[in-house]
Amino acid sequence: MRTLEKGQYIPIWEYNMQLSRLITAAFLGLTSTIFASTTIAQEYSARLSIHWGPKHHSAIHTQMFADEVNKRTNGRLKIDVFPSGQLFGIREQLGAITSQAVEMGGIVGVVSFPPINKNYNVVSFSGIFDSYDEQRAFFNQSPSGKSIWDDITTKSDTVLLMYNPVGPVMTFSTKELNGIETMSGLKARALIGAERPMWEALGANTVSMPTGEVYSGLQTGLIDTINSPPGSIRAYSWWEYLQYGQKPYQYFADAYIMANASWFNSLPSDLQKIVLEVGEEIGTQSTLKILQTGEETLVQFQERGGVVNNLNGDKLDAFNKLMSEKVQPKIADKIDSAVLEEAKKF
């Protein structure tokens, strides 16, 4: 309000107008402060569903990822992990993320991706990739691999947050394993379509079975043989029934922590940056440790009385011949020839 000299007064209309301006300015300042505080304090939450039990290598690193994100975001993003298939099983995880039934999930590639793009089956083709680095580079660098990966993530509306491998796959059984001649007639669990050609070539019978039913399947004798990363037989206590293991490793089973892309893109950019940074750090740790974890598990398996046969000589030659002449041609039917050739060259 203007300053008055002695004896002067402000007309009532001018007084009311200036008072109204002061009240409006104060209200706008208060509203701005409240809005700014609300913006700063806004919190986001995510449910992260995994089928792995808490003792599994991939579950441990999933929890490490969630804990570190929660810590670095100071509570602005809160990730809650639901292990052991509490929300969704191994075959339902990707659909749950796509539909936004959950914001994040643990995905095993060989289980979830081939139904979207059959050419992901290239990872199950024995001998194509010698390491996780080679396999991931194929999907990140080669034209065919990038096309496969982009097709999968676009159709499923997902984004990769972290690599979280389950380990290289070998065969375990309640019955003796020491070459292809001992595998005929086995009752083998089949989780993915690419496994069936091997079991058929070996003369084994296949039973389709999700992870959560394997323990009871072994317990009741419904199955007696599985293909599995070593870490899983310990994490799920399958080694209570499995007595024999057989190398060589057949392929490198990769897994991923993925998020619904629409949800992820709605997060503030600083939170997105933190999530991706943590994912890269913990994913590197998970990858570096997985091979060590597998070998340590095999040592413990043998200390429990288990037997591990690493095929060599004539036995290995016979196994490789069966894979190349009978198994790989059937798996090749599940992959476009151009993709397979590019993968071999890569």
JOLINLIN-V146470 format. One line per field, one symbol per residue. ss: DSSP state (h for helix, s for strand, l for the rest). psi: psi as a letter, one per 40 degrees, with the letter a starting at -180 (. if undefined). burial: 1 if it has 9 or more other ideal C-beta (glycine too) atoms within 8 Angstrom, else 0. A space follows every 50 residues. Layout:
# JOLINLIN-V146470
ss->???
psi->???
burial->???
This chain:
# JOLINLIN-V146470
ss->lllllllllllhhhhhhhhhhhhhhhhhhhhhhhhhhhhhhllssssssl llllllhhhhhhhhhhhhhhhhllllssssssllllllllllhhhhhhll lllssssshhhhlllllhhhhhhhlllllllhhhhhhhhhhlhhhhhhhh hhhhhhlsssssslllsssssssllllllhhhllllssssllhhhhhhhh hhllssssllhhhhhhhhhhllllssssshhhhhhllhhhlllsssssss ssslsssssshhhhhlllhhhhhhhhhhhhhhhhhhhhhhhhhhhhhhhh hhhlllssssllhhhhhhhhhhhhhhhhhhhhllllhhhhhhhhhl
psi->iihiiheiihidddddddddddddddddddddddddddddehiiihhhhi eiideiddddddddddddddddefedhhhhhgiffddiideeddddddef didiihhhdeddddddhdeeeddehhedheidddddddeddidddddddd dddddefihhdhhgieiihahiieihhfideeeheighhhdidedddddd defihihhhideeddddddeedieiihiiddddddefdeddheiihiiid ihhiiihiihddddeeiiddddddddddddddddddddeddddddddddd dddeeihhhhhibdddddddddddddddddddeehhddddddddd.
burial->00000000010000100110000000000000000000000001111111 11110111111111110111001000111111101011110011111101 01111111111111011011111111011001011111100101110110 11100111111111111111111110111101110111111101111111 11010110111001101100011111111111111101100111111001 11111111111011001000110111011111111110110011101101 1100011110100011011001100111011101100011011001
